[in-house]
Amino acid sequence: MSLQVRRPEDVNAFLELAGPFLAAREAEHNLLFGICNAIRVTPELFADDPPRFFVVTDASERVVAASLRTPPHNQVLSEMDNPSAADALAEALTEEKLPGVLGPTQQVKRFAQRWTALTVRSARLAMAERIFRLDRVVPPRRPASGKWRTAEPQDRRVLADWLVTFLSEANPDEAPPPDALETADRWIAGRHRTVYLWEDEDRATSMVGAGGETPNGIRIGPVYTPPELRARGYATSLTAAATQDQLDRGRRFCFLFTDLANPTSNKIYEAIGYRAVCDVDMYRFGDP
């Protein structure tokens, strides 16, 4: 079957072409939708190196796969109705200087193998993740002491510090963000993300974000508690509270990603109502 890789010129053209395909599996594609939302809400962040969009169609012009990238970040792949779409995308992207790729386990493996064969680059599996979805919160069995609130301007320094630390733990291969304070300011202003804090005895003890809107939901993350304050239930209680607040605002469901190397967090999220949807892997590409 003949496949064609199309290159929509902007996010609106991408969603016009691929939106129905992505929406049919909204949970699986929550990251792609979330990135599109970020491009629309904060276009200035992508002005220096515009996003790249790709849609694969078959001979009947039916969409069978979609992908995008916001440099300098990884290529992100959708689910694929035709396995050969992974090869078609890899062949179309041989001139791109990709640092890595993220997508459904089988499809992303095939893409990585084909792309590295064509570009004479190396690839390694950097992280195995799982997408979860929730439509009803199960209250924590042992709520943490304290209460939740949304972040305020006076929290900008702690948010920036926690963001840098979170990213260094979650993605040690990536350089720390140079604009953490600016990111904190955007979050506090509610641009693309709402940030929640758990407060115990007038001290912020945990952070949870909610951003990356999809047609009917939103992604929860990042979730961070300083090491010295962990194992006290703060993140569990705050994640439950943030999720419930988003449902109360009209979301039909919430999503989140977990690292499969951290079984504790997976159990915590399942305990408050999140259910596994699918697995996704991230590959890092190296020099020839």
Helices and strands as residue ranges (DSSP letters): E 4-6, H 11-23, H 30-41, G 43-46, E 52-57, E 63-69, E 75-77, H 85-92, E 100-104, H 105-119, E 122-134, E 147-150, G 153-155, H 156-170, H 180-188, E 193-200, E 203-211, E 217-224, G 227-229, H 234-248, E 253-259, H 263-271, E 275-286
